[in-house]
Amino acid sequence: MLLNKLRLASVTAVTLAALAPAAYAQSSYPGDKPIRMIVPFAPGGTADIIGRVFAAQLGKELKANVIVENRAGAGGSIGTRFVADSAPDGYVVLLASSSTHGTNPAVYKHLSYDAVNDFTPITQLVTVPGVLSVTKDFPAQDLNGLIEVTKASPDKYSYASSGAGGLGNLAMELLKSTTGARVLHIAYRGAGPAFTDVISGQVSMIWEPVPASLPYIQGGQLRAIAIAADTRSPELPNVPTFKEAGLANYEAVAWNGFLAPKGLPADIQKTLNEASVRALKDPELQKKLASLGGTVVGNTPEEFRQVIAKDTTKWKQVAQQANISLDN
């Protein structure tokens, strides 16, 4: 019996010794190991810029090295799938967007991830309003006029988007279904060529986030009709919101958020959320995000999960009504 007790004590001691490093590693997260923040889009875009300025401040809050890694392709699906497949240890995280977790689930028939169930929400970082702009010589001066002009001449006018199934495409289809406007869709491979053809007058209008549209509006190449935000943009103080223009229930907002793979331990989720919220309160970070037309959010994980669920549901309804379905 004494021998059995000694054996049991020995096994217990070995087990505790084996568990101790793991417990310590988790409680000391992130420790010396770098955190990889995956941005599922190419360098230089708005999402990439937001990811980098946020990662720098998050690293200061965590006292860790947060490395931005671009994994672009398939509308953000490649990098997003990579994070979904990663270990839920807090060392691989995602800079998500209203594309990866809003419009992509709505339009892709065979999307390689579940926007809600394959991830652990940390916080929504920022919202970025979109703006509807028209050519300089478009015959209407305001939103009501635009709607009436397009109804009177169905499909005579067209709108450009930076890609089929993207936010600009779905936001315009939502506008059409809400108001009865009749405008043809012309899809481009990127915002650059889309803006080029609108500015030249080949296409009548475009819906894009404020940061992309602002230089052309301020330069007089385009005329802003309405902005999709609760309040007017400081950069475009004379442009009414869609609500002010008469569409009280029209919501179409771009956003970026912070996610981890599903199964992330609750204590690491809490650490990342609290550090993120602190980071988003930094005045310099807020100034940089404001320069991109963004409004800081910093909500709870559950609130962010509800944003994703609401967006996917809304855009699926819009895509179904407009018969938009893609393969990636």
C-alpha positions in Angstrom: 0.0 0.0 0.0 2.8 2.3 0.8 4.4 1.6 -2.6 1.1 2.5 -4.3 0.8 5.8 -2.4 4.4 6.7 -3.4 3.6 5.9 -7.1 0.4 8.0 -6.9 2.3 10.9 -5.4 4.9 10.6 -8.1 2.4 10.6 -10.9 0.6 13.6 -9.4 3.8 15.5 -9.1 4.7 14.8 -12.7 1.3 15.7 -13.9 1.3 19.0 -12.1 4.8 19.8 -13.3 3.6 19.1 -16.9 0.6 21.3 -16.5 2.4 24.2 -14.8 4.2 25.6 -17.9 1.0 25.5 -20.0 -1.0 27.3 -17.2 1.8 29.8 -16.8 2.0 30.4 -20.6 -1.7 31.1 -20.8 -1.8 33.4 -17.7 1.3 35.3 -19.0 -0.2 35.8 -22.5 1.2 37.2 -24.8 4.7 36.8 -23.2 7.6 37.1 -25.6 5.9 35.5 -28.6 4.8 37.8 -31.4 1.2 38.2 -32.5 0.4 37.9 -36.2 -2.4 40.1 -37.3 -3.6 38.9 -40.7 -4.9 41.6 -43.0 -6.7 39.7 -45.8 -6.2 42.5 -48.4 -3.3 43.9 -50.3 -0.9 46.5 -48.7 -1.8 50.2 -49.1 -5.6 50.0 -48.9 -7.8 51.4 -46.2 -8.0 48.1 -44.3 -4.3 47.7 -44.4 -3.7 51.2 -43.1 -6.2 50.7 -40.3 -4.7 47.4 -39.4 -1.2 48.8 -39.2 -2.0 51.9 -37.0 -4.1 49.7 -34.7 -1.5 46.9 -34.5 1.1 49.4 -33.4 -0.9 50.8 -30.6 -2.2 47.3 -29.6 1.4 46.2 -29.3 2.1 49.0 -26.9 -0.9 48.1 -24.7 0.0 44.4 -24.7 3.8 45.0 -24.4 4.2 42.7 -27.3 5.2 42.7 -31.0 2.1 42.7 -33.2 3.1 42.0 -36.8 0.8 42.8 -39.7 0.8 40.1 -42.4 -1.1 40.6 -45.7 -2.7 37.5 -47.1 -4.8 38.9 -50.0 -7.1 37.2 -52.5 -10.6 36.1 -53.3 -12.2 39.2 -51.8 -10.4 38.7 -48.4 -11.5 35.0 -48.2 -8.0 33.5 -48.3 -6.6 35.4 -45.3 -9.8 35.0 -43.4 -9.8 31.2 -43.9 -6.2 31.1 -42.8 -7.1 32.6 -39.5 -10.2 30.3 -39.1 -7.8 27.3 -39.5 -5.2 28.7 -37.0 -4.8 27.5 -33.4 -7.0 29.5 -31.0 -4.1 30.6 -28.8 -4.2 34.4 -29.5 -1.1 34.5 -31.6 -2.9 34.6 -35.0 -5.7 37.1 -35.3 -7.7 38.8 -38.0 -8.3 42.3 -39.2 -11.9 41.6 -40.4 -14.1 43.9 -42.5 -17.7 44.4 -43.6 -16.5 42.5 -46.7 -15.1 39.4 -45.1 -17.9 39.3 -42.5 -20.8 41.0 -44.2 -21.0 40.9 -47.9 -18.9 37.9 -48.7 -21.2 35.5 -46.8 -24.1 37.1 -48.7 -22.8 36.6 -52.2 -20.4 33.6 -52.3 -22.1 30.3 -52.8 -19.2 28.3 -51.6 -17.5 30.5 -49.0 -14.8 28.6 -47.2 -15.6 29.9 -43.7 -18.6 30.7 -41.5 -18.5 34.4 -40.6 -20.2 33.9 -37.2 -19.3 30.5 -36.0 -15.6 30.1 -37.1 -14.4 33.1 -35.1 -14.1 34.5 -31.6 -15.1 38.2 -31.6 -12.8 40.7 -29.9 -14.1 44.1 -30.8 -15.3 46.3 -33.7 -12.6 48.9 -34.3 -14.1 51.5 -36.6 -16.9 52.3 -38.9 -16.4 54.2 -42.1 -19.4 55.8 -43.9 -20.0 55.4 -47.6 -20.9 58.3 -49.9 -23.0 58.3 -53.1 -21.4 60.6 -55.7 -22.4 61.5 -59.2 -20.8 63.1 -62.2 -20.4 66.8 -62.4 -23.2 67.2 -65.0 -25.7 64.7 -63.6 -29.2 66.2 -64.0 -30.2 65.9 -60.4 -28.9 67.9 -57.5 -30.1 65.8 -54.5 -31.2 62.3 -53.6 -34.9 62.8 -54.3 -34.0 64.2 -57.7 -31.7 61.3 -58.5 -34.5 58.8 -57.6 -37.0 60.6 -59.8 -34.6 61.0 -62.8 -33.7 57.3 -62.8 -37.4 56.3 -62.4 -38.3 58.5 -65.4 -35.6 57.0 -67.5 -35.2 53.4 -66.3 -31.7 51.9 -66.8 -30.5 55.0 -68.7 -28.1 55.8 -65.9 -25.5 53.4 -64.4 -23.4 53.1 -61.3 -19.9 51.8 -60.9 -18.7 49.4 -58.2 -15.2 48.3 -57.2 -16.3 44.7 -57.7 -19.4 42.5 -58.1 -20.7 41.5 -54.7 -18.8 44.1 -52.8 -20.2 46.7 -50.4 -20.6 49.3 -53.1 -22.6 46.9 -55.2 -24.9 45.8 -52.4 -25.3 49.3 -50.9 -26.6 50.5 -54.3 -28.9 47.5 -54.7 -30.3 48.3 -51.2 -30.9 51.9 -52.3 -32.6 50.6 -55.5 -34.9 48.2 -53.6 -35.7 50.9 -51.0 -36.5 53.7 -53.4 -37.4 52.1 -56.7 -34.5 53.8 -58.4 -33.6 52.2 -61.8 -29.8 52.2 -62.3 -27.7 49.7 -64.1 -24.7 48.1 -62.4 -21.2 48.2 -64.0 -18.6 46.2 -62.0 -14.9 46.9 -62.1 -11.8 45.2 -60.8 -11.0 47.7 -58.1 -12.1 51.2 -57.1 -9.4 52.9 -59.2 -10.9 52.1 -62.7 -14.4 52.5 -61.3 -13.7 56.1 -60.3 -11.9 56.8 -63.6 -15.0 56.0 -65.6 -17.3 57.9 -63.4 -15.1 61.0 -63.5 -14.9 60.7 -67.3 -18.7 60.5 -67.5 -18.9 57.0 -68.9 -20.8 55.9 -65.7 -23.2 58.1 -63.8 -22.5 57.5 -60.1 -20.6 55.5 -57.5 -21.1 54.4 -53.9 -17.7 54.1 -52.0 -16.4 54.7 -48.5 -15.5 58.3 -47.8 -11.7 57.9 -47.7 -11.7 56.6 -51.3 -14.2 59.2 -52.6 -13.0 62.3 -50.7 -10.2 63.4 -53.0 -12.4 63.4 -56.1 -15.2 65.2 -54.3 -12.9 67.8 -52.8 -11.2 68.2 -56.2 -14.5 69.0 -57.9 -14.4 65.9 -60.1 -17.4 64.3 -58.5 -20.5 65.7 -56.7 -21.6 64.1 -53.4 -25.3 63.4 -53.0 -25.6 61.8 -49.6 -23.5 60.1 -46.9 -24.4 56.8 -45.2 -23.8 57.8 -41.6 -25.8 58.9 -38.5 -24.2 62.4 -38.7 -22.6 64.5 -41.3 -18.9 63.9 -42.0 -16.5 66.6 -40.8 -14.7 66.2 -44.2 -18.0 66.8 -46.0 -20.1 69.1 -43.8 -22.3 70.2 -46.6 -23.4 66.7 -47.7 -26.6 65.5 -46.0 -27.0 62.0 -44.5 -29.4 59.6 -46.2 -31.7 60.2 -43.3 -31.6 63.9 -43.8 -32.3 63.3 -47.5 -35.4 61.4 -46.7 -34.3 57.7 -46.2 -34.6 57.1 -42.5 -33.9 53.4 -42.5 -31.1 53.2 -45.0 -28.0 51.7 -43.4 -24.9 50.8 -45.4 -21.7 51.2 -43.4 -18.2 49.8 -43.9 -16.4 48.7 -40.8 -13.2 46.9 -39.6 -13.0 44.7 -36.5 -10.7 42.4 -34.6 -11.3 38.6 -34.5 -9.6 35.4 -33.4 -10.2 31.8 -34.3 -13.1 30.0 -32.6 -12.3 28.4 -29.3 -10.1 31.2 -28.0 -9.8 30.9 -24.2 -12.0 33.4 -22.4 -9.1 34.9 -20.5 -7.2 35.7 -23.7 -10.3 37.1 -25.3 -10.7 39.3 -22.3 -7.1 40.4 -22.5 -7.3 41.2 -26.2 -10.6 43.1 -25.8 -9.4 45.2 -22.9 -6.1 46.0 -24.6 -8.0 46.9 -27.9 -10.4 49.2 -26.1 -7.5 51.0 -24.4 -5.7 51.3 -27.7 -8.7 52.8 -29.4 -8.8 55.5 -26.7 -5.3 56.8 -27.7 -5.7 60.3 -29.1 -3.1 59.8 -31.8 -4.8 56.6 -33.0 -8.2 58.3 -33.0 -6.7 61.2 -35.0 -5.3 58.8 -37.6 -8.6 56.9 -37.9 -10.5 60.2 -38.2 -8.3 61.2 -41.1 -9.5 58.1 -42.9 -13.1 59.1 -42.3 -13.5 56.5 -39.5 -15.4 56.6 -36.2 -14.0 54.6 -33.4 -16.2 51.9 -31.8 -14.5 49.6 -29.3 -17.5 47.5 -28.2 -17.8 44.3 -26.3 -17.2 40.9 -28.0 -21.0 40.1 -27.7 -21.9 43.4 -29.3 -19.5 42.8 -32.1 -20.9 39.3 -32.7 -24.3 40.9 -33.0 -23.0 43.4 -35.6 -21.6 40.5 -37.7 -24.8 38.5 -37.4 -27.0 41.5 -38.4 -24.8 42.4 -41.3 -24.7 38.9 -42.8 -28.4 38.6 -42.5 -29.1 42.0 -44.1 -26.8 41.6 -47.0 -28.0 38.1 -47.7 -31.5 39.5 -48.1 -30.2 42.2 -50.4 -28.2 39.7 -52.5 -31.1 37.3 -52.9 -33.5 40.1 -53.9 -30.9 41.4 -56.5 -30.0 37.9 -57.6 -26.3 38.3 -56.8 -24.5 35.0 -56.4 -20.7 34.4 -57.0 -18.1 31.7 -56.8 -14.7 32.3 -55.3 
